[in-house]
């Protein structure tokens, strides 16, 4: 089964940034998308915001199980 959510730890690995940078990025993406619930962001929301290829990021996350 494929995952649809992305977490700050995975973002830090993908971008090569710190966990605190990734957590701030998640908060920014939630603010831009008007997400007020405590749910995680989706891979699509992350890719749209960062202008990254969805299929490559999704494959990277789903293959790292």
Biotite code that builds the C-alpha atoms (Angstrom):
import biotite.structure as struc

atoms = struc.array([
    struc.Atom([0.000, 0.000, 0.000], chain_id="A", res_id=1, res_name="UNK", atom_name="CA", element="C"),
    struc.Atom([1.314, 3.436, -0.906], chain_id="A", res_id=2, res_name="UNK", atom_name="CA", element="C"),
    struc.Atom([1.529, 6.269, 1.591], chain_id="A", res_id=3, res_name="UNK", atom_name="CA", element="C"),
    struc.Atom([0.079, 9.678, 0.839], chain_id="A", res_id=4, res_name="UNK", atom_name="CA", element="C"),
    struc.Atom([1.470, 11.687, 3.756], chain_id="A", res_id=5, res_name="UNK", atom_name="CA", element="C"),
    struc.Atom([4.919, 13.112, 4.288], chain_id="A", res_id=6, res_name="UNK", atom_name="CA", element="C"),
    struc.Atom([6.528, 13.961, 7.607], chain_id="A", res_id=7, res_name="UNK", atom_name="CA", element="C"),
    struc.Atom([9.237, 16.488, 8.536], chain_id="A", res_id=8, res_name="UNK", atom_name="CA", element="C"),
    struc.Atom([11.866, 13.762, 8.991], chain_id="A", res_id=9, res_name="UNK", atom_name="CA", element="C"),
    struc.Atom([11.350, 12.618, 5.385], chain_id="A", res_id=10, res_name="UNK", atom_name="CA", element="C"),
    struc.Atom([11.373, 16.205, 4.147], chain_id="A", res_id=11, res_name="UNK", atom_name="CA", element="C"),
    struc.Atom([14.705, 16.795, 5.878], chain_id="A", res_id=12, res_name="UNK", atom_name="CA", element="C"),
    struc.Atom([16.162, 13.731, 4.150], chain_id="A", res_id=13, res_name="UNK", atom_name="CA", element="C"),
    struc.Atom([14.811, 14.740, 0.720], chain_id="A", res_id=14, res_name="UNK", atom_name="CA", element="C"),
    struc.Atom([15.974, 18.352, 0.966], chain_id="A", res_id=15, res_name="UNK", atom_name="CA", element="C"),
    struc.Atom([19.119, 17.759, 3.002], chain_id="A", res_id=16, res_name="UNK", atom_name="CA", element="C"),
    struc.Atom([17.995, 20.295, 5.605], chain_id="A", res_id=17, res_name="UNK", atom_name="CA", element="C"),
    struc.Atom([17.563, 20.169, 9.373], chain_id="A", res_id=18, res_name="UNK", atom_name="CA", element="C"),
    struc.Atom([14.503, 18.785, 11.150], chain_id="A", res_id=19, res_name="UNK", atom_name="CA", element="C"),
    struc.Atom([13.622, 22.251, 12.471], chain_id="A", res_id=20, res_name="UNK", atom_name="CA", element="C"),
    struc.Atom([13.705, 23.698, 8.935], chain_id="A", res_id=21, res_name="UNK", atom_name="CA", element="C"),
    struc.Atom([11.448, 20.864, 7.772], chain_id="A", res_id=22, res_name="UNK", atom_name="CA", element="C"),
    struc.Atom([8.993, 21.415, 10.643], chain_id="A", res_id=23, res_name="UNK", atom_name="CA", element="C"),
    struc.Atom([8.820, 25.120, 9.813], chain_id="A", res_id=24, res_name="UNK", atom_name="CA", element="C"),
    struc.Atom([8.262, 24.234, 6.163], chain_id="A", res_id=25, res_name="UNK", atom_name="CA", element="C"),
    struc.Atom([5.358, 21.941, 7.112], chain_id="A", res_id=26, res_name="UNK", atom_name="CA", element="C"),
    struc.Atom([3.805, 24.793, 9.145], chain_id="A", res_id=27, res_name="UNK", atom_name="CA", element="C"),
    struc.Atom([4.225, 27.144, 6.176], chain_id="A", res_id=28, res_name="UNK", atom_name="CA", element="C"),
    struc.Atom([2.623, 24.660, 3.759], chain_id="A", res_id=29, res_name="UNK", atom_name="CA", element="C"),
    struc.Atom([-0.291, 24.184, 6.166], chain_id="A", res_id=30, res_name="UNK", atom_name="CA", element="C"),
    struc.Atom([-0.757, 27.960, 6.437], chain_id="A", res_id=31, res_name="UNK", atom_name="CA", element="C"),
    struc.Atom([-0.698, 28.425, 2.656], chain_id="A", res_id=32, res_name="UNK", atom_name="CA", element="C"),
    struc.Atom([-3.239, 25.617, 2.170], chain_id="A", res_id=33, res_name="UNK", atom_name="CA", element="C"),
    struc.Atom([-5.399, 26.809, 5.095], chain_id="A", res_id=34, res_name="UNK", atom_name="CA", element="C"),
    struc.Atom([-5.043, 23.508, 6.960], chain_id="A", res_id=35, res_name="UNK", atom_name="CA", element="C"),
    struc.Atom([-6.051, 23.967, 10.585], chain_id="A", res_id=36, res_name="UNK", atom_name="CA", element="C"),
    struc.Atom([-6.421, 20.339, 11.611], chain_id="A", res_id=37, res_name="UNK", atom_name="CA", element="C"),
    struc.Atom([-3.479, 18.404, 13.073], chain_id="A", res_id=38, res_name="UNK", atom_name="CA", element="C"),
    struc.Atom([-3.329, 16.092, 10.058], chain_id="A", res_id=39, res_name="UNK", atom_name="CA", element="C"),
    struc.Atom([-0.027, 15.661, 8.216], chain_id="A", res_id=40, res_name="UNK", atom_name="CA", element="C"),
    struc.Atom([0.467, 17.223, 4.809], chain_id="A", res_id=41, res_name="UNK", atom_name="CA", element="C"),
    struc.Atom([0.227, 15.095, 1.697], chain_id="A", res_id=42, res_name="UNK", atom_name="CA", element="C"),
    struc.Atom([3.082, 14.363, -0.647], chain_id="A", res_id=43, res_name="UNK", atom_name="CA", element="C"),
    struc.Atom([1.152, 16.256, -3.344], chain_id="A", res_id=44, res_name="UNK", atom_name="CA", element="C"),
    struc.Atom([0.849, 19.387, -1.171], chain_id="A", res_id=45, res_name="UNK", atom_name="CA", element="C"),
    struc.Atom([4.579, 19.246, -0.453], chain_id="A", res_id=46, res_name="UNK", atom_name="CA", element="C"),
    struc.Atom([5.505, 18.739, -4.115], chain_id="A", res_id=47, res_name="UNK", atom_name="CA", element="C"),
    struc.Atom([3.190, 21.511, -5.297], chain_id="A", res_id=48, res_name="UNK", atom_name="CA", element="C"),
    struc.Atom([4.659, 23.967, -2.795], chain_id="A", res_id=49, res_name="UNK", atom_name="CA", element="C"),
    struc.Atom([8.295, 23.027, -3.463], chain_id="A", res_id=50, res_name="UNK", atom_name="CA", element="C"),
    struc.Atom([7.771, 22.533, -7.228], chain_id="A", res_id=51, res_name="UNK", atom_name="CA", element="C"),
    struc.Atom([9.193, 19.015, -7.118], chain_id="A", res_id=52, res_name="UNK", atom_name="CA", element="C"),
    struc.Atom([8.153, 16.081, -9.347], chain_id="A", res_id=53, res_name="UNK", atom_name="CA", element="C"),
    struc.Atom([5.388, 14.201, -7.532], chain_id="A", res_id=54, res_name="UNK", atom_name="CA", element="C"),
    struc.Atom([6.092, 10.800, -9.051], chain_id="A", res_id=55, res_name="UNK", atom_name="CA", element="C"),
    struc.Atom([9.763, 10.835, -8.056], chain_id="A", res_id=56, res_name="UNK", atom_name="CA", element="C"),
    struc.Atom([9.132, 11.995, -4.479], chain_id="A", res_id=57, res_name="UNK", atom_name="CA", element="C"),
    struc.Atom([6.276, 9.526, -4.050], chain_id="A", res_id=58, res_name="UNK", atom_name="CA", element="C"),
    struc.Atom([8.433, 6.673, -5.361], chain_id="A", res_id=59, res_name="UNK", atom_name="CA", element="C"),
    struc.Atom([11.296, 7.672, -3.033], chain_id="A", res_id=60, res_name="UNK", atom_name="CA", element="C"),
    struc.Atom([9.039, 7.704, 0.037], chain_id="A", res_id=61, res_name="UNK", atom_name="CA", element="C"),
    struc.Atom([7.172, 4.515, -0.789], chain_id="A", res_id=62, res_name="UNK", atom_name="CA", element="C"),
    struc.Atom([10.360, 2.597, -1.581], chain_id="A", res_id=63, res_name="UNK", atom_name="CA", element="C"),
    struc.Atom([12.054, 3.500, 1.718], chain_id="A", res_id=64, res_name="UNK", atom_name="CA", element="C"),
    struc.Atom([9.914, 1.133, 3.834], chain_id="A", res_id=65, res_name="UNK", atom_name="CA", element="C"),
])
